[in-house]
Amino acid sequence: MSKATLVVMAAGIGSRFGGGIKQLEPVGPSGEIIMDYSIYDAMRAGFDKVVFVIRKDLEKDFKEVIGNRIEKQLEVAYAYQEVDDIPAVYKERFAERTKPWGTGQAILVCRDVVDSPFLVINADDYYGKEAYEEAFRYLTSEHTSTVEVPVCMVGFVLKNTLSDNGSVTRGVCKVDDRGMLTDIVETHNIVKTADGAGIDEDGKITVLDVNSAVSMNMWGLQPEFFNTLEKGFEEFLDKVDTSNLKAEYLLPTIIGDLLIEGRAEVKVLHSDDVWFGVTYKEDKESVVDSVGKLVDAGVYPEKLFE
């Protein structure tokens, strides 16, 4: 039987959500959180293990809210993303750093608990069941590749991934006629506008095509990627100025650079599902409403994992 692991990045501080632990906010009719629906969809698609990437200080709350319950459904492992989980030679240099190092580091800390093809997701994003089915099918199929890093990515339509309550960050993608990614740009401050979407630069809006393919950090990777990621992290730390306390080692940027260097190829899988998430505290009401409609439509039972 083909095996694949779901890696859930849940170490985010959630500062824009008012300081609370946004990943643990209940949104379902029986107290489910967004991660419940992600794991439910992944299990139905065929994933047999989940790895939660969390901070150590979240561990107790996290296990009480979801971890202990999910352990009854499938294999569970934990990886811990901490600011000081860097090679020893760099620790003194970045002693004043308080923020973890981004999504690249979040994946790297999983290297000892992931040994099968794996799908990366954000803890506070709802992706829809189609995305997991597409990803599992691709990850567990045979592919021939001559590059160092074979990757798949579930691409979403930009207009389906916007928030009514503020700006979002998306990896804006270019895809060729073979469905392969040719470029990805990590784009900040994307807002919904009267005409569609744009980048808000101090009040000046740069228009974006609302039908653009975007990355939602839903990447399908192979275990060999950890070697590339580890070497790249050291190269990244070498270049970071010690005064830059917010520099991040970001997965879309890493993969974009590998594409440019000809070391990676990325198959873009398509999903028309509508994203929702709790980027902002004000998002919660609309998320609860969206989940309720999916339950009413029979997509999910009123109580998951009964």
C-alpha atoms as one frame of an Amber mdcrd trajectory, in Angstrom:
protein
   0.000   0.000   0.000   1.311   3.449  -0.934   2.244   5.645   1.984   2.270
   9.426   2.298   2.566  11.805   5.234   0.749  15.056   5.943   2.974  17.764
   7.482   0.996  20.498   9.231   2.864  23.751   9.906   1.339  25.012  13.158
   4.163  26.977  14.791   2.905  30.398  13.666   2.699  32.987  16.399  -0.628
  34.353  15.134   0.121  37.975  15.991  -2.432  39.308  13.474  -5.090  37.212
  15.184  -4.855  39.322  18.323  -2.197  37.291  20.103  -4.300  34.139  20.486
  -3.431  30.706  19.152  -5.421  31.056  15.943  -4.758  27.486  14.809  -6.745
  26.182  17.787  -9.895  28.288  17.347 -13.071  26.137  17.067 -14.990  26.683
  13.820 -17.097  23.507  13.402 -20.536  22.653  14.830 -19.025  20.202  17.328
 -15.987  22.308  18.232 -13.787  21.205  15.328 -10.863  23.384  14.299  -9.676
  23.905  10.718  -6.974  21.257  11.164  -9.672  18.658  11.864 -11.106  19.175
   8.397  -7.658  19.125   6.784  -6.766  15.840   8.486 -10.179  14.351   7.707
  -9.768  15.190   4.012  -6.185  13.888   3.984  -7.210  10.591   5.603 -10.023
  10.112   3.073  -7.506  10.721   0.290  -5.148   8.029   1.659  -2.592   9.766
   3.900  -1.692   7.495   6.828   0.446   9.735   9.054   0.416  13.343  10.230
   3.357  15.346  11.552   2.541  18.492  13.504   5.198  21.221  13.437   4.676
  23.275  16.585   6.548  25.369  19.120   7.408  23.723  22.417   5.413  26.302
  24.367   2.263  25.318  22.396   2.645  21.597  23.044   0.325  21.209  26.049
  -2.538  23.238  24.562  -2.044  21.690  21.149  -2.246  18.117  22.391  -5.300
  18.874  24.518  -7.188  20.543  21.667  -6.307  18.214  18.783  -3.189  16.064
  19.111  -4.445  13.489  21.617  -7.694  13.104  19.693  -6.052  12.661  16.273
  -3.714   9.992  17.653  -6.783   7.735  17.773  -7.300   8.151  14.026  -3.846
   7.722  12.456  -0.136   7.786  13.245   0.962  11.109  14.756   4.426  12.598
  15.249   5.664  16.012  16.375   8.483  18.263  15.253   9.423  21.450  17.058
  10.312  24.696  15.321  12.413  26.886  17.570  14.440  29.966  16.788  17.639
  28.371  18.122  17.283  25.152  16.089  20.126  26.179  13.792  23.676  24.855
  13.373  25.769  25.621  16.464  28.194  27.817  14.526  25.407  30.382  13.948
  23.865  30.497  17.443  26.028  33.253  18.891  25.685  35.299  15.721  21.882
  35.299  15.946  21.522  35.279  19.743  19.119  38.252  19.679  16.730  36.591
  17.257  13.286  35.762  18.738  11.297  34.742  15.648  11.548  31.282  14.010
  13.080  31.157  10.544  10.060  30.566   8.301   8.523  27.710   6.368  11.830
  26.295   5.112  12.985  25.752   8.685   9.534  24.379   9.610   9.961  21.603
   7.047  13.597  20.986   7.932  12.783  20.191  11.582  10.696  17.228  10.316
  13.716  15.425   8.882  13.839  12.794  11.654  10.111  11.914  11.595   9.269
  11.846   7.862  10.409   8.951   5.678   7.765   8.848   2.924   6.524  11.313
   0.290   4.861  14.178   2.145   2.413  17.026   1.660   2.961  20.325   3.444
   0.036  22.504   4.567  -0.613  25.520   6.788  -2.526  24.762   9.989  -4.929
  27.678   9.629  -5.905  27.198   5.971  -8.837  25.196   4.634  -7.909  23.749
   1.241 -10.825  21.491   0.249 -10.864  17.737  -0.337  -9.966  17.931  -4.056
  -6.488  19.216  -3.223  -5.648  16.217  -1.005  -6.941  13.722  -3.547  -4.859
  15.277  -6.330  -1.747  15.462  -4.144  -1.983  11.899  -2.812  -2.497  10.509
  -6.303   0.570  12.333  -7.576   2.820  11.610  -4.595   2.115   7.879  -4.689
   2.493   7.469  -8.467   5.681   6.588 -10.318   7.413   9.523 -12.011  10.657
   9.778 -13.904  12.713  12.870 -13.222  16.243  13.937 -14.002  16.321  16.827
 -11.527  17.554  16.890  -7.946  14.229  18.049  -6.476  10.975  16.713  -7.991
   8.061  18.634  -6.478   4.324  18.974  -6.887   2.265  21.940  -5.787  -1.479
  22.367  -5.531  -2.299  25.617  -7.286  -5.362  27.646  -6.356  -7.071  30.495
  -8.201  -6.169  33.846  -6.650  -9.771  35.089  -6.457 -10.633  32.003  -4.365
  -7.972  32.760  -1.755  -8.615  36.370  -0.669  -9.708  37.642   2.748 -12.438
  40.240   3.284 -10.607  41.496   6.375  -7.121  42.449   5.257  -4.145  41.635
   3.091  -2.742  38.163   2.444   0.561  36.764   1.205   0.501  34.385  -1.749
   3.071  32.794  -4.018   1.979  34.111  -7.433   2.835  31.485 -10.053   3.534
  31.195 -13.749   2.624  27.821 -15.250   3.499  26.535 -18.730   1.227  24.574
 -21.080   2.551  21.277 -19.644   1.321  22.233 -16.191   4.846  22.853 -14.912
   5.770  25.805 -12.705   8.133  28.255 -14.394   8.233  31.018 -11.761   6.880
  31.840  -8.319   7.013  35.186  -6.547   6.204  35.475  -2.843   3.851  38.468
  -2.940   2.808  40.382   0.175  -0.086  42.765   0.850  -2.535  41.293  -1.670
  -5.977  42.793  -1.051  -9.459  42.311  -2.452 -10.535  45.340  -4.501 -13.747
  46.475  -6.173 -12.369  45.232  -9.484 -10.684  42.058  -8.247  -7.320  42.050
  -6.480  -4.123  44.012  -6.213  -0.974  44.665  -4.221  -1.425  47.475  -1.714
   1.783  49.519  -1.504   1.037  52.340   0.959  -2.331  52.989  -0.632  -1.186
  52.551  -4.224  -2.773  49.445  -5.784  -0.952  47.363  -8.386  -3.593  45.292
 -10.162  -3.262  41.490 -10.249  -5.045  38.982 -12.475  -7.624  37.368 -10.183
  -7.403  34.155 -12.230  -3.668  33.778 -11.560  -2.485  30.490 -10.090  -1.208
  30.954  -6.552   0.559  28.802  -4.012  -1.016  28.304  -0.590   2.047  26.490
   0.790   0.603  23.134  -0.254   3.710  21.394  -1.520   4.298  17.722  -2.273
   7.892  16.674  -1.590  10.150  13.643  -1.317  12.276  12.778   1.778  15.458
  13.468  -0.232  14.475  17.136  -0.201  15.688  17.412   3.408  19.313  17.188
   2.225  18.814  20.081  -0.195  16.957  22.063   2.448  19.650  21.553   5.093
  22.474  22.703   2.830  20.413  25.640   1.616  19.625  26.746   5.165  23.313
  27.083   6.008  23.891  29.057   2.804  20.956  31.289   3.757  22.292  31.894
   7.277  25.709  32.766   5.859  24.147  35.607   3.881  21.802  37.047   6.531
  22.993  40.224   8.196  23.034  39.909  12.005  20.950  43.095  12.274  18.144
  41.540  10.234  16.060  39.853  12.913  13.102  39.069  10.632  14.730  37.349
   7.630  12.938  34.113   6.760  13.919  30.949   4.919  10.737  30.569   2.869
   9.670  27.481   0.954   8.310  29.321  -2.132  11.557  31.309  -2.425  13.669
  28.174  -1.942  11.800  26.278  -4.634  11.772  29.326  -6.927  15.564  29.569
  -6.663  15.943  25.844  -7.356  13.781  26.281 -10.452  16.000  29.094 -11.725
  19.086  26.940 -11.120  17.533  24.025 -13.006  17.698  21.811  -9.919  13.938
  21.429  -9.430  10.815  20.840 -11.436   7.337  21.457 -10.070   4.143  19.868
 -11.358   1.219  22.191 -10.637  -1.945  20.357  -9.643  -5.128  22.376  -9.975
  -7.899  22.980  -7.453 -11.015  25.110  -7.906 -11.971  24.800  -4.246 -12.475
  28.032  -2.327  -9.933  28.674   0.414 -10.814  30.053   3.795  -8.771  30.602
   6.923  -8.317  32.617  10.095  -5.619  35.047   9.067  -7.436  37.773  11.023
  -9.687  37.592  14.064 -12.525  38.998  11.965 -12.239  35.996   9.629 -13.609
  33.582  12.212 -17.285  34.417  11.672 -17.087  33.811   7.920 -15.118  30.580
   8.465 -17.768  29.258  10.856 -20.406  30.130   8.270 -18.451  28.418   5.463
 -17.955  25.247   7.489 -21.645  25.224   8.386 -22.617  25.360   4.717 -20.284
  22.447   3.905 -21.831  20.408   6.720 -25.348  21.279   5.525 -24.369  20.204
   1.993 -23.197  16.815   3.280 -19.509  17.359   2.495 -18.709  16.720   6.174
 -20.630  15.048   8.990 -21.793  17.230  11.841 -19.253  15.534  14.107 -15.966
  14.428  12.589 -14.184  11.194  13.608 -17.124   9.596  15.351
